[in-house]
Amino acid sequence: ATLNVALTATLDVALTVGATMGCQPATDKYMVAAPGSSQHLRTRAFKVLSPAVDILFVIDDSGSMAAHQRNLARNLDLFLRGFQQHTEINFHIGVISTTEAEVDNRRVFAGPGAGRLSGEIRFVDRATAGGLAILKQNMMMGIEGSGTERMFSPVKLALTEPLLSGWNRGFYRPSAYLALVFLTDAEDSSHLTDQGTPRAEEDPLNLSPENFYSFLLQLKSHHSSQIMVYGAIDASNVDDAICSHDDPEVMPSRLEKFLRIAKAQYYGICDSQFGENLAQMGSDLVGRISQKLVLEQRPKPETIQVSMGGRPVPNDPLRGWSYDPVENCIHFGPGWVSEATDSDLDVSFEAQEL
């Protein structure tokens, strides 16, 4: 026999990014339908809340980067275009450098670098007056930084104590998405000291591409959908005549490996389409920041139906909904979120046989 189950819930919490964290396991307020049954989820008092994202630019401040920094600042408005169109997105944007300050083998948290957010205003949000100009200024890091560029360890410093609740206080939110944007013409040297010697195995900043990604996953309770990575780099397959490598004898194999692990979107730092590429990064980021509703049962995807106020919501990843079989959730696209009303949301499906 087919068992029909009805559910009434308030989505003030259930559809916030902080509550779902990439489709976490459902809470006990969701009723469980028997295997092979139909499940009907009816939600009331629907309210769309702001998806949140913390965007951290990691900018190489070594001697070869002046033109690249200017290029980034000049095209930054293209990256932010999608955020201007989707006013529901609650963003923090900060900037750190690839310099990790060391004094007598003792890490210090002073000056530019060392994971400290750049600028007098250390991060920009939607309410920041003159935010674009402030960001552009913060991104002009200068070229006096360390020639031992590190992309991984400054991020870890920025997102852990003592900076997390000290200098960088308020930037990082555990419930938000995390986006990293790298700008560099060099290889990551998180495994080396400033003197170029290997770091001790037990050094917490001796980060391989694998354990750097593992660190990010731990921050987000192993919800990979909460992590987004982008980059403008001097890729190893680019002819040195087109884009001069920071060190022609050292290709960015560690950085490229991390970008592959993180399923990053990245482009050449000398690409003639730099502005368009930056716009694509911003567009991709906006498209991936949306709302999700966890499902207690695993549905037969072809049976899922979603409606709001009695009107069907289209099965469309941008303007409606899509089903994520990995996370077992309904994913609502940014276009739908911006147009949603306070009407009842209705989700129904036939559950799979166990």
Residue pairs with C-beta under 8 A, 6 or more apart in sequence:
2 36
2 37
2 38
3 33
3 34
3 37
3 38
4 37
4 38
4 40
5 31
5 32
5 33
5 37
5 38
5 39
5 40
6 40
6 42
7 30
7 31
7 39
7 40
7 41
7 42
7 43
8 42
8 43
8 44
9 29
9 30
9 41
9 43
9 44
10 43
10 44
10 45
11 43
11 45
11 46
11 47
11 293
11 345
12 45
12 47
12 49
13 19
14 20
14 43
14 293
14 294
15 46
15 47
15 48
15 49
15 291
15 292
15 293
15 332
16 49
16 50
16 51
16 175
16 291
17 51
17 52
17 175
17 176
17 177
17 289
17 291
17 292
18 52
18 173
18 175
18 176
19 175
20 291
20 292
20 293
20 294
20 329
21 175
21 220
21 221
21 223
21 226
22 220
22 223
22 224
22 225
22 226
22 292
22 327
23 223
23 225
23 292
23 294
23 324
23 327
23 328
23 329
24 221
24 223
24 294
25 294
26 294
26 295
26 296
30 41
30 294
30 296
31 296
32 296
32 297
33 39
33 296
33 297
33 351
34 351
35 297
35 351
35 352
35 353
35 354
36 350
36 351
36 352
36 353
36 354
37 297
37 350
37 351
38 303
38 348
38 349
38 350
38 351
39 295
39 296
39 297
39 299
39 348
39 349
39 350
39 351
40 346
40 347
40 348
41 293
41 295
41 346
41 347
41 348
42 344
42 345
42 346
42 347
43 344
43 345
43 346
43 347
44 344
45 342
46 308
46 340
46 341
46 342
46 343
46 344
46 345
47 342
48 88
48 291
48 337
48 340
50 88
50 89
50 90
51 88
51 89
51 90
51 177
51 289
51 290
51 291
51 334
51 337
52 89
52 90
52 91
52 92
52 173
52 175
52 176
52 177
53 89
53 90
53 91
53 92
53 176
53 177
53 178
53 179
53 228
53 285
53 289
54 91
54 92
54 94
54 171
54 172
54 173
54 176
54 177
54 178
54 179
55 91
55 92
55 93
55 94
55 179
55 181
55 285
56 93
56 94
56 95
56 96
56 155
56 158
56 159
56 171
56 178
56 179
56 180
56 181
57 72
57 93
57 94
57 95
57 96
57 139
57 181
57 183
58 96
58 97
58 98
58 151
58 154
58 155
58 180
58 181
58 182
58 183
58 184
59 65
59 69
59 72
59 95
59 96
59 97
59 98
59 139
59 141
59 183
59 184
60 68
60 97
60 98
60 141
60 145
60 149
60 183
60 184
60 185
60 186
61 69
61 97
61 98
61 99
61 112
61 113
61 141
61 142
61 143
61 144
61 145
61 146
62 98
62 143
62 145
62 146
62 147
62 149
62 186
62 246
63 143
63 144
63 147
64 143
64 185
64 186
64 244
64 246
65 141
65 143
65 183
65 184
65 185
66 143
68 183
68 185
68 232
68 269
69 139
69 140
69 141
69 183
70 140
71 274
72 139
72 183
72 232
72 278
73 136
73 139
73 140
74 275
75 274
75 275
75 278
75 279
76 132
76 135
76 136
76 139
76 278
77 132
78 275
78 276
78 278
78 279
78 282
79 278
79 279
79 281
79 282
80 132
80 282
81 279
81 282
81 283
82 282
82 283
82 285
82 286
82 287
83 89
83 91
83 126
83 282
83 286
85 286
86 286
86 334
86 338
87 126
87 338
88 334
88 337
88 338
89 126
89 286
89 289
89 334
90 125
90 126
90 176
91 125
91 126
92 123
92 124
92 125
92 170
92 171
92 172
92 173
92 176
93 123
93 124
93 125
93 131
93 135
94 117
94 118
94 122
94 123
94 124
94 138
94 158
94 168
94 171
95 117
95 118
95 119
95 135
95 138
95 139
95 141
96 113
96 115
96 116
96 117
96 118
96 154
96 155
96 158
97 112
97 113
97 118
97 141
97 145
97 154
98 113
98 145
98 146
98 149
98 150
98 151
98 154
98 184
98 186
99 112
99 113
99 114
99 145
99 146
99 149
99 150
99 154
100 107
100 113
100 114
100 115
100 146
100 148
100 150
100 153
100 154
100 157
100 194
100 205
101 107
101 108
101 109
101 110
101 111
101 113
101 114
101 146
102 108
102 193
102 194
105 193
107 114
107 157
107 205
108 114
109 115
109 116
109 157
109 162
109 163
109 166
109 167
110 116
112 118
112 141
112 142
112 144
112 145
113 145
113 146
113 154
114 154
114 157
115 153
115 154
115 155
115 156
115 157
115 158
115 159
115 163
115 168
116 158
116 163
116 167
116 168
117 123
117 138
117 158
117 167
117 168
117 171
118 138
118 139
118 141
119 134
119 137
119 138
121 128
121 134
121 138
122 167
122 168
122 171
123 168
123 170
123 171
124 131
124 134
124 135
125 131
128 134
146 194
148 189
148 192
148 193
148 194
148 196
149 184
149 186
149 187
149 188
149 189
149 246
150 188
150 189
150 190
151 182
151 184
151 188
151 190
151 255
151 258
152 188
152 190
152 207
152 209
152 212
152 258
153 190
153 205
153 207
155 180
155 212
156 204
156 205
156 207
156 212
156 215
157 163
157 205
158 164
158 168
158 171
158 172
159 168
159 172
159 219
164 172
172 178
174 219
174 220
176 226
177 226
177 227
177 228
177 288
177 289
178 216
178 219
178 220
178 226
178 227
178 228
179 227
179 228
179 229
179 230
179 285
180 227
180 228
180 229
180 230
181 229
181 230
181 231
181 281
182 229
182 230
182 231
182 232
182 233
182 255
182 266
183 231
183 232
183 233
183 269
184 231
184 232
184 233
184 234
184 246
184 252
184 255
184 269
185 233
185 234
185 243
185 244
185 245
185 246
185 269
186 234
186 246
186 247
186 250
186 252
187 246
187 247
187 250
187 251
187 252
187 253
187 254
187 255
188 209
188 252
188 254
188 255
188 258
190 199
190 205
190 206
190 207
190 212
190 254
191 198
191 199
191 206
191 207
191 208
191 254
192 198
192 199
193 199
198 206
199 205
199 206
200 206
207 215
208 254
209 254
209 255
209 257
209 258
209 261
210 261
212 258
213 258
213 261
213 262
216 227
216 262
217 223
217 224
217 227
220 226
220 227
223 327
225 288
225 324
225 327
227 262
228 284
228 285
228 288
229 258
229 259
229 262
229 263
229 264
229 265
229 266
230 264
230 265
230 266
230 281
230 284
230 285
231 255
231 259
231 264
231 265
231 266
231 267
232 266
232 267
232 268
232 269
232 271
232 274
232 277
232 278
233 252
233 255
233 256
233 259
233 266
233 267
233 268
233 269
234 243
234 244
234 245
234 246
234 252
234 268
234 269
234 270
235 252
235 256
235 266
235 268
236 251
236 252
236 253
236 256
238 245
238 268
238 270
240 248
242 270
243 268
243 269
243 270
245 251
258 264
259 266
265 280
265 281
265 284
267 273
267 274
267 277
271 277
286 334
287 317
287 318
287 333
287 334
289 334
290 331
290 332
290 333
290 334
290 336
290 337
291 331
291 332
291 337
292 324
292 327
292 329
292 330
292 331
292 332
293 329
293 330
293 332
293 347
294 327
294 328
294 329
295 328
295 329
295 330
295 347
295 349
297 349
297 351
297 352
298 328
298 351
298 352
299 323
299 349
299 350
299 351
299 352
300 349
300 350
300 351
300 352
301 323
301 325
303 348
303 349
303 350
304 315
304 323
304 330
304 347
304 348
304 349
305 312
305 346
305 347
305 348
305 349
306 312
306 313
306 315
306 320
306 321
306 330
306 345
306 346
306 347
307 313
307 345
307 346
308 340
308 341
308 343
308 344
308 345
308 346
309 341
309 343
309 344
310 343
310 344
310 346
313 320
313 321
313 336
314 320
314 321
315 321
315 322
316 322
316 333
316 336
317 331
317 333
318 333
318 334
318 335
318 336
319 333
319 335
319 336
320 332
320 333
320 335
320 336
321 330
321 331
321 332
321 333
321 336
322 330
322 331
322 333
323 329
323 330
323 331
324 330
324 331
330 347
332 340
